[in-house]
């Protein structure tokens, strides 16, 4: 049995709370490790070390920080296969998907290497007679990230690359379901020359999260997860004086207009709906078929489902792996049953899929037609390989459906009409929009974030918003008077 410890002060440190959690291989159903679960005392010790490290790291030159980021980037790029295997073993996603996750995280590291440019302020000469005014951005100190199980490499890199580049010390609390990737990143940071204590991994559950949210030396918390937890993170963190960005759940719609290229739309629905077994916050879970394209679109998707090979993500040729746990698999299966009971047409039932491995937490691809907004398969974030088809008559009905939904993470439209696409990006209430792109995750030099119940806080993640979130502005007004020219003036300062 492998034992997974914390990473504190530049080295692995065994837990002191006496509590551990199981780590499974979802493809076999076997427990492969146990992970330490930190208590408040361990969090306090880790933050104290990070606080000391933050003072030194803040004083490091921008070129020094950039050099560490460049080295980390090279080490990460050279370790993709090894890290992808770790992700697949503990999460279950196929190796190609795990490597793709790392590649997208790598883009954020590459963006952060430009920190000397990204931290530049502004300067105004002669704002008043003999007075100059300039702005600077400075790090917050110790910041924390709480990350989900579905992207154990990419999401931590969304946060830590920018936070560390900006001069902060970063404390990561990864998902206890697949924590090994975070320890792997910690070793790479150390090899890259990052000072001890600047990157910390504290494994744990709610007790560790609450300790971070209430700790007086944590200045900011970044979170990705479900909407109920995101709301809790935001309310608790802000109540304790912290800056918080909390990204929540999603119910991403893909609108398919009658003029759309049918094969492209069907391929996109399969790829975006069932990739990583649907365990993506940007997965397409609802296809909105407009008008006459509905029947051929459903048939095209149905015809492609038998081609999706399900199995151990480490095996060659596999397209979709298992879900993260037996409990989550059973929960998703319950949604399928509820959809059927509430009147949805079950075109393909993942509970009865042929050829599923006997062991592990597997569920086949499910396609539900004639879904309505009142059904739980529509209202709830299922987070599994379940694709729902909602039929509407017009473009206006489709947009209204998206805008009435409580979530606003991502959405997409498939059409050959440029005017309709442009109108859609104007009309739709969502933070990320794809035009003939089913998963519109922004590139690293933009920022990721949703609207409505998909985001708590006013800052999106990584990119320019990430720099802003992990720094604070300061404006300096400066005068260098000649000797003997000063005088007492109790009036309010004037610039004219």
C-alpha positions as CSV (number, residue, x, y, z in Angstrom):
1,X,0.0,0.0,0.0
2,X,1.5,3.3,-1.1
3,X,1.4,6.1,1.5
4,X,0.9,9.7,0.2
5,X,2.2,12.4,2.5
6,X,2.1,16.2,2.4
7,X,4.8,18.5,0.8
8,X,5.8,21.1,3.3
9,X,9.0,23.1,3.4
10,X,10.4,21.6,0.3
11,X,10.1,18.0,1.3
12,X,7.5,15.2,1.9
13,X,6.1,15.3,5.4
14,X,4.0,12.6,7.0
15,X,0.7,13.5,8.5
16,X,0.2,14.1,12.2
17,X,-3.6,14.0,12.5
18,X,-3.7,10.2,12.3
19,X,-6.4,10.4,9.6
20,X,-6.0,8.9,6.2
21,X,-8.2,8.5,3.1
22,X,-8.3,5.8,0.4
23,X,-7.0,6.3,-3.1
24,X,-8.4,3.9,-5.7
25,X,-7.6,2.9,-9.3
26,X,-11.0,3.5,-10.8
27,X,-10.3,1.1,-13.7
28,X,-9.8,-1.9,-11.3
29,X,-11.8,-0.8,-8.3
30,X,-8.8,-1.6,-6.1
31,X,-7.4,0.7,-3.4
32,X,-3.8,1.5,-4.4
33,X,-2.8,4.0,-1.8
34,X,-3.8,5.9,1.3
35,X,-3.3,9.7,1.7
36,X,-2.8,11.7,4.8
37,X,-5.6,14.0,5.7
38,X,-4.4,17.2,7.4
39,X,-5.9,18.7,10.5
40,X,-5.9,22.4,11.4
41,X,-2.6,22.1,13.2
42,X,-0.8,20.8,10.2
43,X,-2.3,23.5,8.0
44,X,-1.1,26.1,10.5
45,X,2.4,24.7,10.4
46,X,2.5,24.7,6.6
47,X,1.2,28.2,6.3
48,X,3.8,29.5,8.8
49,X,6.5,28.0,6.6
50,X,4.9,29.5,3.5
51,X,4.7,32.9,5.1
52,X,8.4,33.0,5.8
53,X,9.1,31.8,2.3
54,X,6.8,34.4,0.8
55,X,8.8,37.3,2.3
56,X,12.0,36.0,0.6
57,X,10.3,35.1,-2.7
58,X,8.7,38.5,-3.0
59,X,12.1,40.1,-2.9
60,X,13.4,37.9,-5.7
61,X,13.9,39.8,-9.0
62,X,11.4,39.3,-11.8
63,X,14.2,37.8,-13.9
64,X,14.9,35.2,-11.2
65,X,11.2,34.3,-10.9
66,X,11.0,34.0,-14.7
67,X,14.0,31.8,-14.8
68,X,12.5,29.4,-12.3
69,X,9.3,29.3,-14.4
70,X,11.2,28.6,-17.6
71,X,13.1,25.7,-15.9
72,X,9.8,24.3,-14.4
73,X,8.3,24.5,-17.9
74,X,11.1,22.4,-19.4
75,X,10.9,19.8,-16.6
76,X,7.2,19.6,-17.0
77,X,7.4,19.2,-20.7
78,X,9.9,16.4,-20.4
79,X,7.7,14.6,-17.8
80,X,4.4,14.5,-19.7
81,X,4.3,10.7,-20.2
82,X,5.2,9.9,-16.6
83,X,2.7,12.4,-15.1
84,X,0.0,11.3,-17.5
85,X,0.4,7.8,-16.3
86,X,-0.1,9.0,-12.7
87,X,-3.2,10.9,-13.6
88,X,-4.7,7.9,-15.5
89,X,-4.0,5.5,-12.6
90,X,-5.8,7.6,-10.0
91,X,-8.4,9.4,-12.0
92,X,-9.2,6.9,-14.8
93,X,-9.1,9.2,-17.9
94,X,-7.3,7.8,-20.9
95,X,-3.6,8.6,-21.3
96,X,-4.1,10.9,-24.3
97,X,-6.7,12.9,-22.3
98,X,-4.3,13.1,-19.4
99,X,-1.5,14.3,-21.6
100,X,-3.8,16.9,-23.1
101,X,-4.7,18.1,-19.6
102,X,-1.0,18.6,-18.9
103,X,-0.5,20.4,-22.2
104,X,-3.1,22.9,-21.3
105,X,-1.6,23.4,-17.9
106,X,1.8,23.8,-19.6
107,X,0.4,26.7,-21.6
108,X,-0.4,28.5,-18.3
109,X,3.2,28.0,-17.2
110,X,4.4,29.5,-20.5
111,X,2.1,32.5,-20.0
112,X,3.5,33.0,-16.5
113,X,7.1,33.0,-17.7
114,X,6.3,36.5,-19.1
115,X,5.9,37.9,-15.6
116,X,8.4,40.7,-16.1
117,X,6.1,42.1,-18.7
118,X,2.9,41.1,-17.0
119,X,3.8,43.0,-13.8
120,X,4.6,46.3,-15.5
121,X,2.7,49.3,-14.1
122,X,2.2,52.8,-15.5
123,X,3.9,56.2,-15.1
124,X,2.6,59.7,-15.5
125,X,5.2,62.4,-15.5
126,X,4.3,65.9,-14.3
127,X,0.9,65.0,-13.0
128,X,1.3,68.2,-11.0
129,X,4.1,70.7,-10.9
130,X,7.2,68.6,-10.0
131,X,5.0,65.6,-9.2
132,X,5.0,62.2,-10.8
133,X,2.5,59.4,-10.3
134,X,3.0,55.8,-11.0
135,X,1.3,52.4,-10.3
136,X,2.8,49.1,-9.3
137,X,1.4,45.6,-8.6
138,X,2.6,43.6,-5.6
139,X,2.0,40.0,-4.4
140,X,-0.5,39.2,-1.7
141,X,1.7,37.0,0.4
142,X,0.4,33.4,1.0
143,X,-2.4,32.3,-1.2
144,X,-4.2,28.9,-1.5
145,X,-5.8,26.8,-4.1
146,X,-8.4,24.1,-3.6
147,X,-8.7,21.9,-6.7
148,X,-11.0,19.2,-8.0
149,X,-10.4,15.5,-8.9
150,X,-11.2,15.8,-12.6
151,X,-8.1,17.8,-13.6
152,X,-5.5,17.0,-11.0
153,X,-2.7,18.7,-13.0
154,X,-4.3,21.4,-15.2
155,X,-6.3,23.2,-12.5
156,X,-3.5,23.4,-10.0
157,X,-1.3,24.8,-12.8
158,X,-4.0,27.4,-13.6
159,X,-3.5,28.8,-10.1
160,X,0.1,28.1,-9.0
161,X,2.0,29.2,-12.1
162,X,0.5,32.7,-12.0
163,X,0.5,33.0,-8.2
164,X,4.1,32.0,-7.9
165,X,5.3,34.1,-10.8
166,X,3.6,37.1,-9.2
167,X,5.7,36.6,-6.0
168,X,3.4,34.7,-3.7
169,X,3.8,31.5,-1.8
170,X,1.2,29.0,-2.9
171,X,-0.5,26.3,-0.7
172,X,-2.4,23.7,-2.7
173,X,-5.1,21.4,-1.3
174,X,-5.7,18.9,-4.1
175,X,-8.6,16.4,-4.2
176,X,-7.9,13.6,-1.8
177,X,-9.2,11.2,-4.6
178,X,-6.2,11.6,-6.8
179,X,-3.4,13.6,-5.0
180,X,-0.2,12.1,-6.4
181,X,0.0,14.5,-9.4
182,X,0.3,17.4,-7.0
183,X,3.3,15.8,-5.2
184,X,4.9,15.2,-8.6
185,X,4.5,18.9,-9.4
186,X,6.0,19.8,-6.1
187,X,9.2,17.8,-6.9
188,X,9.4,19.5,-10.3
189,X,9.2,22.9,-8.6
190,X,12.0,22.0,-6.3
191,X,14.2,20.8,-9.1
192,X,13.5,24.0,-11.0
193,X,15.0,26.0,-8.1
194,X,11.9,27.3,-6.4
195,X,12.8,28.1,-2.8
196,X,11.5,25.8,0.0
197,X,8.1,26.7,1.2
198,X,7.0,28.7,-1.9
199,X,5.0,25.7,-3.1
200,X,3.2,23.6,-0.5
201,X,0.8,20.6,-0.8
202,X,-1.5,19.9,2.1
203,X,-3.7,16.9,1.5
204,X,-7.0,16.7,3.3
205,X,-10.7,17.0,3.3
206,X,-13.2,19.6,4.6
207,X,-11.2,20.1,7.8
208,X,-8.1,21.2,5.9
209,X,-10.2,23.4,3.6
210,X,-11.9,25.1,6.5
211,X,-8.5,25.7,8.1
212,X,-7.3,27.4,5.0
213,X,-10.5,29.5,4.7
214,X,-10.2,30.8,8.2
215,X,-6.5,31.1,8.5
216,X,-5.4,34.8,9.1
217,X,-2.3,34.5,7.0
218,X,-4.0,33.2,3.9
219,X,-4.7,36.3,1.8
220,X,-6.6,34.7,-1.1
221,X,-8.3,31.4,-2.1
222,X,-8.9,30.1,-5.5
223,X,-11.3,27.2,-6.0
224,X,-12.8,25.0,-8.7
225,X,-15.6,22.5,-8.0
226,X,-19.3,22.1,-7.6
227,X,-21.6,25.1,-7.2
228,X,-22.7,24.3,-3.6
229,X,-19.1,24.0,-2.4
230,X,-18.1,27.1,-4.5
231,X,-20.7,29.1,-2.7
232,X,-19.5,27.8,0.7
233,X,-15.9,28.6,-0.2
234,X,-16.8,32.1,-1.3
235,X,-19.0,33.0,1.7
236,X,-16.6,31.5,4.3
237,X,-13.4,33.0,2.7
238,X,-14.8,36.5,2.2
239,X,-16.3,36.4,5.7
240,X,-12.7,36.0,7.0
241,X,-11.4,38.9,4.9
242,X,-10.0,36.9,2.0
243,X,-10.0,37.5,-1.7
244,X,-11.9,34.6,-3.3
245,X,-12.5,33.3,-6.8
246,X,-14.7,30.2,-6.7
247,X,-15.6,28.5,-9.9
248,X,-18.7,26.3,-9.6
249,X,-20.7,23.8,-11.7
250,X,-22.1,23.9,-15.2
251,X,-24.8,22.7,-17.5
252,X,-23.2,23.5,-20.9
253,X,-25.5,23.7,-23.9
254,X,-24.6,23.1,-27.5
255,X,-27.1,24.7,-29.9
256,X,-27.3,23.0,-33.3
257,X,-29.1,25.1,-35.9
258,X,-30.7,23.5,-39.0
259,X,-27.9,24.7,-41.3
260,X,-25.1,23.1,-39.2
261,X,-22.8,20.6,-40.8
262,X,-24.4,17.4,-39.4
263,X,-21.3,15.2,-39.1
264,X,-19.3,17.9,-37.5
265,X,-22.0,18.5,-34.9
266,X,-22.4,14.9,-34.1
267,X,-18.7,14.3,-33.8
268,X,-18.4,17.3,-31.5
269,X,-21.3,16.2,-29.3
270,X,-19.7,12.8,-28.8
271,X,-16.3,14.3,-28.1
272,X,-17.5,17.0,-25.7
273,X,-20.2,14.9,-24.1
274,X,-18.3,11.7,-23.3
275,X,-14.6,12.8,-23.1
276,X,-13.2,11.9,-19.6
277,X,-16.5,10.1,-19.0
278,X,-18.3,13.4,-18.8
279,X,-16.3,14.5,-15.8
280,X,-15.4,17.9,-17.1
281,X,-16.9,21.3,-16.0
282,X,-16.8,22.3,-19.7
283,X,-18.4,19.0,-20.9
284,X,-21.4,19.4,-23.2
285,X,-24.3,17.8,-21.3
286,X,-27.2,19.3,-23.3
287,X,-27.6,19.4,-27.1
288,X,-30.3,21.8,-28.1
289,X,-31.5,20.7,-31.5
290,X,-33.3,23.4,-33.4
291,X,-36.1,22.5,-35.8
292,X,-35.7,19.9,-38.5
293,X,-32.1,18.9,-37.6
294,X,-33.3,17.1,-34.5
295,X,-34.1,13.6,-35.9
296,X,-31.0,13.3,-38.1
297,X,-28.8,14.6,-35.4
298,X,-30.0,12.1,-32.8
299,X,-29.5,9.3,-35.4
300,X,-26.0,10.5,-36.2
301,X,-25.0,10.6,-32.5
302,X,-26.6,7.2,-31.9
303,X,-24.7,5.7,-34.8
304,X,-21.4,6.8,-33.4
305,X,-21.9,5.5,-29.8
306,X,-20.8,1.9,-30.5
307,X,-17.5,3.2,-31.8
308,X,-16.6,4.6,-28.4
309,X,-14.4,2.0,-26.8
310,X,-14.6,1.9,-23.0
311,X,-12.0,0.4,-20.8
312,X,-8.9,1.0,-18.7
313,X,-7.5,4.4,-19.7
314,X,-4.0,3.0,-19.7
315,X,-4.8,0.5,-22.5
316,X,-4.2,1.4,-26.1
317,X,-7.2,2.2,-28.2
318,X,-9.5,3.1,-25.3
319,X,-11.6,6.2,-25.8
320,X,-13.3,6.5,-22.4
321,X,-12.3,5.3,-19.0
322,X,-14.2,4.8,-15.7
323,X,-15.8,7.3,-13.4
324,X,-13.9,8.4,-10.3
325,X,-15.7,6.2,-7.7
326,X,-18.3,3.6,-7.3
327,X,-20.5,6.1,-5.4
328,X,-20.4,8.5,-8.3
329,X,-21.0,5.8,-10.9
330,X,-24.1,4.8,-9.0
331,X,-25.3,8.4,-8.6
332,X,-25.0,8.9,-12.4
333,X,-26.9,5.7,-13.0
334,X,-29.6,7.0,-10.7
335,X,-30.0,10.1,-13.0
336,X,-30.5,7.8,-16.0
337,X,-33.2,6.0,-14.2
338,X,-34.9,9.2,-13.2
339,X,-34.7,10.6,-16.7
340,X,-36.5,7.5,-18.0
341,X,-39.1,7.7,-15.3
342,X,-39.8,11.3,-16.0
343,X,-40.4,10.7,-19.7
344,X,-37.1,11.1,-21.5
345,X,-36.6,8.7,-24.4
346,X,-33.6,6.4,-23.6
347,X,-31.8,6.1,-27.0
348,X,-28.8,4.5,-25.4
349,X,-28.6,3.2,-21.8
350,X,-25.1,3.2,-20.3
351,X,-26.2,1.0,-17.5
352,X,-26.8,-1.8,-20.0
353,X,-23.9,-1.2,-22.3
354,X,-22.2,-4.3,-23.7
355,X,-18.6,-5.1,-23.1
356,X,-18.0,-3.0,-20.0
357,X,-15.2,-4.3,-17.8
358,X,-16.3,-6.5,-14.9
359,X,-14.2,-4.6,-12.4
360,X,-13.8,-0.9,-11.9
361,X,-16.2,2.0,-11.8
362,X,-17.5,1.9,-15.4
363,X,-20.7,3.2,-17.0
364,X,-21.4,3.3,-20.7
365,X,-22.4,6.2,-22.9
366,X,-26.0,7.3,-22.4
367,X,-28.1,9.3,-24.8
368,X,-31.5,10.7,-23.7
369,X,-33.9,12.3,-26.2
370,X,-37.0,14.5,-25.7
371,X,-35.6,15.9,-22.4
372,X,-37.4,18.8,-21.0
373,X,-36.2,21.6,-18.6
374,X,-38.2,20.1,-15.7
375,X,-36.4,16.8,-15.6
376,X,-33.6,16.3,-13.1
377,X,-31.3,15.1,-15.9
378,X,-31.6,18.7,-17.2
379,X,-31.6,20.7,-14.0
380,X,-28.8,19.0,-12.2
381,X,-25.1,18.8,-13.1
382,X,-24.7,15.0,-13.6
383,X,-20.9,15.0,-14.2
384,X,-21.0,11.7,-16.1
385,X,-21.3,10.2,-19.6
386,X,-25.0,11.3,-20.1
387,X,-25.9,13.5,-23.1
388,X,-29.4,15.0,-23.2
389,X,-31.2,16.2,-26.3
390,X,-33.7,19.1,-25.9
391,X,-35.8,19.9,-29.0
392,X,-36.8,23.5,-29.7
393,X,-38.4,25.1,-32.7
394,X,-36.4,28.3,-33.1
395,X,-33.1,30.0,-32.4
396,X,-34.8,32.4,-30.0
397,X,-36.2,29.4,-28.0
398,X,-32.7,27.9,-27.9
399,X,-31.1,31.1,-26.5
400,X,-33.8,31.5,-24.0
401,X,-33.3,28.0,-22.8
402,X,-29.6,28.7,-22.2
403,X,-30.2,32.0,-20.6
404,X,-32.9,30.7,-18.2
405,X,-30.5,28.0,-16.9
406,X,-29.0,28.7,-13.5
407,X,-25.5,27.9,-14.8
408,X,-23.5,30.0,-17.2
409,X,-20.1,28.4,-17.6
410,X,-19.7,27.6,-21.3
411,X,-21.9,27.2,-24.3
412,X,-21.5,26.6,-28.1
413,X,-23.4,27.1,-31.3
414,X,-23.0,25.0,-34.5
415,X,-24.0,26.8,-37.7
416,X,-22.8,27.9,-41.1
417,X,-24.4,31.3,-40.6
418,X,-21.9,33.9,-39.5
419,X,-24.7,36.4,-38.7
420,X,-26.4,33.9,-36.4
421,X,-23.1,33.0,-34.7
422,X,-22.3,36.7,-34.1
423,X,-25.8,37.3,-32.7
424,X,-25.4,34.3,-30.4
425,X,-22.3,35.6,-28.8
426,X,-24.1,38.9,-28.2
427,X,-27.3,37.3,-26.8
428,X,-26.1,34.4,-24.7
429,X,-25.5,34.7,-20.9
430,X,-22.4,32.6,-20.4
431,X,-18.7,33.3,-19.7
432,X,-17.2,31.2,-22.5
433,X,-18.7,30.8,-26.0
434,X,-17.7,28.4,-28.8
435,X,-18.7,28.9,-32.4
436,X,-18.4,25.5,-34.0
437,X,-16.1,24.7,-31.1
438,X,-17.8,22.5,-28.5
439,X,-15.4,23.1,-25.5
440,X,-14.4,26.7,-25.6
441,X,-11.7,26.7,-22.9
442,X,-9.7,29.9,-23.5
443,X,-6.1,29.9,-24.3
444,X,-3.7,30.8,-21.5
445,X,-3.4,34.5,-22.4
446,X,-7.2,35.0,-22.0
447,X,-9.0,34.0,-18.8
448,X,-11.4,31.1,-17.8
449,X,-14.6,31.7,-16.0
450,X,-18.4,31.5,-16.1
451,X,-21.4,33.6,-15.2
452,X,-24.3,33.1,-12.9
453,X,-24.1,30.1,-10.5
454,X,-20.9,29.0,-12.2
455,X,-18.8,31.7,-10.6
456,X,-18.7,33.3,-7.1
457,X,-16.5,36.3,-7.0
458,X,-15.7,38.9,-9.7
459,X,-12.4,37.4,-11.1
460,X,-11.9,34.8,-13.7
461,X,-9.0,32.4,-13.6
462,X,-5.5,32.4,-15.1
463,X,-4.4,34.8,-17.8
464,X,-4.7,38.5,-17.2
465,X,-7.4,38.0,-14.6
466,X,-5.1,35.6,-12.7
467,X,-2.4,38.2,-12.5
468,X,-4.9,40.7,-11.2
469,X,-6.3,38.2,-8.7
470,X,-2.9,37.3,-7.2
471,X,-1.6,40.8,-6.9
472,X,-2.9,44.2,-5.6
473,X,-2.3,47.6,-7.0
474,X,-0.4,50.4,-5.3
475,X,-0.2,54.0,-6.6
476,X,2.8,56.2,-5.7
477,X,2.7,60.0,-5.9
478,X,6.3,61.4,-5.8
479,X,7.9,64.8,-5.5
480,X,11.6,65.6,-5.2
481,X,11.6,69.3,-4.2
482,X,14.6,71.6,-4.2
483,X,15.9,72.6,-0.7
484,X,14.1,75.6,0.7
485,X,11.1,75.5,-1.6
486,X,8.6,73.7,0.8
487,X,5.8,75.6,2.5
488,X,2.8,74.7,4.8
489,X,-0.5,74.3,2.9
490,X,-3.5,72.9,4.7
491,X,-5.7,73.0,1.6
492,X,-6.6,69.8,-0.3
493,X,-3.9,68.9,-2.8
494,X,-4.4,70.4,-6.2
495,X,-3.0,69.2,-9.6
496,X,-3.5,72.5,-11.4
